[in-house]
């Protein structure tokens, strides 16, 4: 996939400027609000925050400031509304996270619907492949949100399925996440937000194809990579890095449900920073925009900060993907080799650590897509930064472009460096 041209500002990217502007110009704000409200109501019903029943009496509004045991402080202050037709329960953080997710889903789904209408109106302007990519990207926030629909509010069937998925991707237990249900709200908000950023990047890349007569997309013609085996391989790897890096970085927040950051040992902080946040965060950054990191990192890779950054990546990659000795493993710094020894029944003196899950699909995915994939990526980026980033950014010149409105057949000119 081609990188945006010109390179988007960080503020504009984080504030979803292109997506918001597209919805506003297309008069889709009411559609976004409708989808957000419908999603919020559906979440409340499935999550048990809104229950329809028949009660005697009138309306009662009660503000809950806490409970006698002092547990789950994130739910307070809460609001309980009783009515003849049922009741509404609004715990504090669950309500805030639900509203944030609903806004994201409404914005993403409205963009997807508007793009789909644009494509149907002018099929001749699109080749079909970029159009399909953009539509799927628009649906991404809603699809990811529906997986964990209502998980932050109750233990219904839908919520239980969402909790099981989140626990498998973060290495925590379902019972722990149900007890500390604030993490499920954080998980939903972060995943939806990252999906919207990916949609923002795709809209910047393919905006001219989608824009039709919209003057906001009247930019210089961009070269679009053809879909071949190389582009599919790069796209698949970037998608895997995005999913693995995001869930691996969020697993630190899941650890905070059992170990407070202020009371954690230095070994645990090393595990969180160098084994989780560093490879996971860089993987998410590269998955979204490898050209940006390529432009920032390659010129500084031999400087003192660049060498320190690469050394940190090597340390994290080794401890995550290989093995550490028994004292470190016992203190919380462990990797794939330590868990493999634990699964094989090796003694703790050899650094064996019990895996987070018994042998099965969950453990295989954890080892393959989090431990080994992220460790291999971090090691490759640290030791061979230029080849790694050049391949992920797909900088090899191609002799084809996708024509836009009013253009002729594909050009044989190579892809300009600015459009990569």
C-alpha positions in Angstrom: 0.0 0.0 0.0 1.3 3.5 -0.8 1.9 5.9 2.0 -0.1 9.1 2.1 1.1 12.1 0.0 2.1 14.4 1.6 3.1 12.8 4.9 0.2 13.5 7.3 0.8 15.7 10.4 0.8 13.8 13.7 -1.9 16.0 15.1 -4.1 15.6 12.0 -3.6 11.9 12.1 -4.4 11.5 15.8 -7.5 13.7 15.5 -8.8 11.8 12.5 -8.9 15.0 10.5 -9.5 13.4 7.1 -12.3 11.1 8.3 -14.1 13.8 10.1 -13.8 16.2 7.2 -15.1 13.5 4.7 -18.1 12.8 6.9 -18.9 16.5 7.3 -18.4 17.3 3.6 -20.6 14.4 2.6 -23.4 15.5 5.0 -23.1 12.2 6.9 -23.0 13.6 10.4 -26.6 12.6 11.1 -25.8 9.1 9.8 -22.8 8.9 12.2 -24.9 10.0 15.1 -27.7 7.5 14.3 -25.2 4.6 14.1 -23.5 5.7 17.3 -26.8 5.9 19.2 -28.0 2.5 17.8 -24.7 0.9 18.8 -24.8 2.4 22.3 -28.4 1.2 22.8 -27.5 -2.3 21.5 -24.4 -2.4 23.9 -26.6 -1.3 26.8 -29.2 -4.0 26.1 -26.7 -6.8 25.5 -24.5 -5.7 28.3 -27.3 -5.5 30.9 -27.1 -1.8 31.4 -30.6 -1.4 30.0 -33.2 -3.9 31.0 -36.8 -3.9 30.0 -39.3 -5.2 32.6 -42.5 -4.3 34.4 -42.1 -2.7 37.8 -44.7 -1.2 40.1 -44.2 2.4 41.2 -42.9 5.5 39.4 -39.5 6.8 38.5 -36.5 6.7 40.8 -33.1 8.2 40.2 -30.3 7.1 42.5 -26.6 8.2 42.4 -24.3 5.5 43.7 -21.1 6.8 45.3 -19.5 3.5 46.2 -20.0 0.2 47.9 -19.4 -1.0 51.5 -16.4 -3.1 50.5 -14.7 -0.4 48.6 -14.3 -2.6 45.5 -14.4 -1.7 41.8 -13.9 2.1 42.4 -14.0 2.7 38.6 -17.7 2.0 38.6 -18.4 5.1 40.8 -20.1 7.5 40.8 -22.8 5.5 39.0 -26.3 6.2 38.1 -29.3 3.9 38.6 -32.7 4.8 37.1 -35.7 2.7 37.8 -38.9 3.1 35.8 -42.2 1.2 35.2 -40.7 -0.1 32.0 -37.4 -1.3 33.4 -34.1 0.1 34.7 -30.9 1.8 33.5 -27.6 1.1 35.2 -24.8 3.4 34.3 -21.5 2.6 36.0 -19.0 5.4 35.5 -16.1 4.1 33.5 -18.1 1.5 31.6 -20.4 4.3 30.5 -17.5 6.6 29.4 -15.8 3.8 27.5 -19.1 2.7 25.8 -19.7 6.3 24.7 -16.2 6.6 23.3 -16.5 3.3 21.4 -20.0 4.2 20.1 -18.6 7.5 18.7 -15.8 5.6 17.0 -18.1 3.0 15.6 -20.5 5.7 14.3 -17.7 7.7 12.6 -16.1 4.6 11.1 -19.4 3.0 9.9 -20.7 6.3 8.5 -17.4 6.7 6.5 -17.8 3.2 5.2 -21.4 3.8 4.1 -20.5 7.0 2.4 -17.6 5.4 0.6 -19.8 2.5 -0.5 -22.4 4.9 -1.9 -19.6 6.9 -3.7 -18.3 3.7 -5.2 -21.7 2.5 -6.4 -22.4 5.9 -8.0 -19.1 5.9 -10.0 -17.9 2.4 -10.6 -15.9 3.4 -13.7 -13.6 5.6 -11.6 -12.4 2.7 -9.4 -10.8 -0.6 -10.2 -12.6 -2.3 -7.4 -9.6 -3.4 -5.4 -8.9 0.0 -3.7 -12.6 0.4 -3.2 -13.0 -2.9 -1.5 -10.0 -2.1 0.7 -11.5 1.2 1.8 -14.9 -0.3 2.6 -13.4 -3.1 4.7 -11.3 -0.5 6.5 -14.4 1.5 7.3 -16.1 -1.6 8.7 -13.1 -2.5 10.8 -14.0 -0.4 13.9 -17.5 -1.9 14.1 -16.3 -5.5 13.5 -13.7 -5.3 16.2 -16.1 -3.6 18.6 -18.8 -6.2 18.0 -16.4 -8.9 19.1 -16.3 -7.5 22.6 -19.8 -6.0 22.6 -21.0 -5.5 26.2 -18.0 -7.3 27.7 -17.4 -4.3 30.0 -20.8 -4.4 31.6 -22.0 -8.0 32.3 -21.5 -11.7 32.1 -24.0 -12.4 29.4 -23.3 -14.8 26.6 -22.0 -12.1 24.2 -19.9 -10.6 27.0 -18.4 -13.9 28.0 -17.3 -14.6 24.4 -15.7 -11.1 24.3 -13.9 -11.7 27.6 -12.6 -15.0 26.4 -11.2 -13.4 23.3 -9.6 -10.6 25.2 -8.1 -12.9 27.8 -6.6 -15.1 25.1 -5.0 -12.2 23.3 -3.6 -10.6 26.5 -2.6 -13.6 28.5 -4.9 -12.9 31.4 -7.7 -15.0 32.8 -11.4 -14.5 32.0 -12.3 -14.4 35.7 -9.6 -11.8 36.4 -10.9 -9.6 33.6 -14.5 -9.9 34.8 -13.4 -8.8 38.2 -11.4 -5.9 36.8 -13.8 -5.1 34.0 -12.3 -1.6 33.5 -9.6 -3.2 31.3 -12.2 -4.4 28.9 -13.4 -0.9 28.3 -9.8 0.3 27.8 -9.2 -2.6 25.4 -12.3 -1.6 23.3 -11.4 2.1 23.2 -7.8 1.5 22.2 -8.6 -1.1 19.5 -11.3 1.0 17.9 -9.1 4.1 18.0 -6.2 2.3 16.2 -8.7 0.9 13.7 -9.9 4.5 13.0 -6.3 5.7 12.5 -5.8 2.9 10.0 -9.0 4.1 8.2 -7.6 7.6 8.3 -4.5 6.5 6.5 -6.4 4.5 3.9 -8.6 7.5 3.2 -5.6 9.7 2.7 -4.1 7.1 0.4 -7.2 6.4 -1.7 -9.0 9.7 -1.1 -8.5 10.9 -4.6 -10.1 7.7 -6.0 -13.0 8.0 -3.6 -13.5 11.8 -3.8 -15.1 12.1 -7.2 -15.8 15.8 -7.6 -14.8 16.6 -4.0 -12.3 19.4 -4.3 -10.7 18.4 -1.0 -9.3 15.3 -2.8 -7.9 17.3 -5.8 -4.3 16.3 -5.1 -1.5 15.4 -7.5 -2.1 11.9 -8.9 -0.7 9.2 -6.7 0.8 6.0 -7.8 -1.0 3.0 -6.4 0.8 -0.2 -6.1 -0.5 -3.1 -8.1 -1.8 -6.1 -6.1 0.7 -8.9 -6.5 2.3 -11.5 -4.3 4.8 -9.1 -2.9 2.1 -6.5 -1.9 -0.1 -9.3 -0.4 2.8 -10.6 1.6 3.7 -7.1 2.9 0.1 -6.3 3.7 -0.4 -9.6 5.5 2.8 -9.0 7.6 1.7 -5.5 8.5 -1.7 -6.7 9.5 -0.2 -9.4 11.7 2.2 -6.9 13.2 -0.7 -4.5 14.0 -2.8 -7.2 15.7 0.1 -8.7 17.6 1.7 -5.4 18.6 -1.5 -3.9 19.8 -2.6 -6.9 21.9 0.9 -7.4 23.3 1.2 -3.8 24.4 -2.3 -3.9 26.0 -1.3 -7.0 27.9 0.7 -4.8 30.2 -2.5 -3.0 31.2 -4.0 -6.4 31.9 -1.1 -7.2 34.2 -1.9 -4.1 36.1 -5.2 -5.7 37.2 -3.1 -8.0 39.4 0.2 -6.0 40.0 0.0 -2.3 40.6 2.6 -0.2 38.6 3.8 1.5 41.7 4.5 -1.7 43.5 6.1 -3.6 40.6 9.7 -4.7 40.7 12.4 -3.5 38.4 12.3 -6.9 36.6 8.6 -6.5 35.9 9.2 -3.0 34.5 11.9 -4.3 32.3 9.4 -6.9 31.0 6.8 -4.3 30.4 9.0 -1.7 28.7 11.5 -3.8 26.8 9.5 -7.0 26.0 6.0 -5.5 25.6 5.8 -1.8 24.9 9.0 -1.4 22.8 8.5 -4.2 20.3 4.7 -3.9 20.4 4.6 -0.2 20.0 7.1 -0.1 17.2 5.2 -3.0 15.4 2.0 -0.9 15.5 3.8 2.2 14.3 5.4 0.3 11.4 2.2 -1.5 10.5 0.3 1.8 10.1 3.0 3.8 8.4 6.4 2.2 7.7 7.5 5.0 5.5 7.2 7.5 8.4 9.5 5.4 10.6 11.8 4.9 7.7 12.2 8.6 7.1 12.7 9.3 10.8 14.9 6.3 11.9 17.2 5.5 9.0 19.1 8.9 9.0 19.6 8.6 12.8 20.3 4.9 13.1 24.1 5.5 13.7 23.7 8.3 16.1 23.9 7.8 19.9 20.1 7.8 20.4 19.7 5.5 17.4 22.3 3.1 18.7 20.6 3.1 22.2 17.2 2.5 20.5 18.6 -0.4 18.5 20.4 -1.9 21.5 17.1 -1.8 23.5 15.3 -3.5 20.6 18.0 -6.3 20.6 17.6 -6.7 24.4 13.9 -6.9 24.2 13.9 -9.3 21.1 16.4 -11.7 22.8 14.6 -11.9 26.1 11.2 -12.2 24.4 12.1 -14.7 21.7 14.9 -16.7 23.1 15.7 -17.5 26.8 16.9 -15.8 30.0 18.5 -17.5 33.0 16.6 -18.7 36.1 17.0 -15.6 38.4 15.6 -13.3 35.8 12.9 -15.7 34.8 11.8 -16.1 38.4 11.6 -12.3 38.7 9.3 -11.9 35.8 11.6 -11.5 32.8 10.9 -14.5 30.6 10.6 -15.4 26.9 9.5 -18.1 24.5 12.4 -20.4 25.5 11.5 -20.2 29.2 7.8 -21.1 28.5 8.8 -23.9 26.2 11.0 -25.4 28.9 8.1 -25.0 31.3 5.8 -26.8 29.0 8.3 -29.6 28.6 8.5 -30.1 32.3 12.1 -28.7 32.8 13.1 -27.5 36.3 13.0 -23.9 37.4 16.7 -23.9 37.8 17.0 -23.9 34.0 14.7 -20.9 33.7 11.6 -22.9 33.0 8.4 -20.9 33.5 4.8 -22.2 33.3 3.0 -20.9 30.1 0.0 -18.6 30.4 -2.2 -21.3 28.8 -2.1 -25.0 28.5 -1.0 -26.4 25.1 -3.5 -25.6 22.5 -4.6 -23.0 19.9 -4.4 -20.1 22.3 -0.8 -20.9 23.4 0.3 -21.6 19.8 -1.1 -18.2 18.6 0.5 -16.5 21.6 3.9 -18.0 20.9 3.7 -17.5 17.1 2.1 -14.1 16.7 3.4 -12.4 19.9 6.6 -13.9 21.1 8.3 -15.1 17.9 6.8 -12.6 15.4 7.5 -9.5 17.5 10.9 -10.8 18.6 11.9 -11.5 15.0 10.6 -8.1 13.8 12.4 -6.2 16.6 15.6 -8.1 16.0 15.5 -7.5 12.3 14.7 -3.8 12.7 17.6 -3.4 15.2 20.2 -5.3 13.2 19.2 -4.6 9.6 17.0 -1.4 9.8 17.4 -0.3 6.1 16.4 -3.6 4.4 13.6 -4.3 6.9 12.0 -0.8 6.6 12.6 -0.7 2.8 10.8 -4.0 2.3 7.9 -3.1 4.6 7.6 0.3 2.9 7.7 -1.4 -0.5 10.1 1.0 -2.0 11.0 -1.1 -5.0 10.0 0.9 -8.2 7.0 -0.5 -10.1 6.1 0.2 -13.7 2.4 0.6 -13.2 -0.1 3.0 -11.6 -3.8 3.1 -11.1 -5.5 5.7 -13.2 -7.8 8.2 -11.6 -10.7 10.2 -13.0 -9.8 11.8 -16.3 -6.5 10.0 -16.7 -5.4 7.6 -19.4 -4.1 4.1 -19.2 -1.6 3.1 -16.6 1.7 4.9 -16.8 5.0 3.2 -17.2 6.8 5.8 -15.0 8.2 4.5 -11.7 6.6 5.3 -8.4 7.9 8.6 -7.1 9.7 8.5 -3.8 7.3 11.0 -2.2 4.3 8.7 -2.7 5.8 5.7 -0.9 
